[in-house]
Amino acid sequence: MQITAANTFTTPILIQPGNSFDITVSGTFVATVVLQRSKDGSTNWLDVASFTAPAEQTGSAGSAWYFRIGVKTGGYTSGTAVVDLFD
């Protein structure tokens, strides 16, 4: 997904306990890309990690969580961040 504005996130994905997921952040951008998690996938999003430069990372879930990645309000300045979150 290409992000060119604040308050833009991927569709949440459910990661089951013990499963891993991959995060990719690329592009040329001035923004803070945030990985978030939520128990219900629609409210109470908690920041897990943040990225201000291209990165690749693998994460895991100790219990069932919904995860999403994107840029919060106030976190975007310029450019295009390309983010992927997949299990």
N, C-alpha and C positions, 0 to 999 in steps of 0.2 A: 504494500500500500504506500502511495506517495502522500506525504504530509507537507502542505504548503500554507497552513494556517493553524492557529491555536485551537484548542478544544476539539481535537480530532483524534479518534482512537480506532483501533482495529475492532472487529467483532469479537466479543469475549469467547474464549474456548475453555472447556472444562477439562482440568487435568486431575486424573484419579490418583489416590494415594500411591506413592512409590514410583509413579511414572515421571519421565523427564520430558522437557520441551526445549526447543531451540529458539534463540532470539538473534535476529540480524538487524543491525542498524547501519545504513550506508547513505551515501549522497554527500552533497556539499550544503551545509546548513549552519545557521546560528540559532540554536534552539536547545531546550532541555527535553529529551525524550524520556518518558517515564514508563516503567513496567509497573502495573498495578494488579492487585488481586482482590477478590470479593467472594463471600460465601454464596450469595444468591445470583451473582452475575449482573445485577442492575443497580444496587445501592451500596453504600459504605465501602467505596474503593479505597484501598490502602496502598501507598507507594512502597514498592519493594526494592527498586533500583532505578538509577537515572544515568543517562548517557548524554554527553555533550559533543561526542566525536564518534565516528564509525566504530562498530564493535560487533563481536560475535560472542555469544555466551550460551551455556546450557544450564537450565534450572531444573528443579524437581519439586514435587509437592509431598509434604508429609501427611496431608489429609486432602480431601477433595476441595479444590479451589477453582474459581474462574479467574483467568488471567487475560489482560489486554495490554496493549502498548500504544503509546501515542504522545501527544503534546497537550498539556493542560493550558487553561486560560492564563495568559501572561507569560507563557513559556516559549513563544515563537517570535523570532526577529526577522529572519530572512532565509532564502534558499529552499531546497527540497530535501527532506529526510525521507529515506525509503526504509520502511520497517516491515519485518516479517516475524510472525510468532506462530509456531506450529509444533505439533506433537508427533 
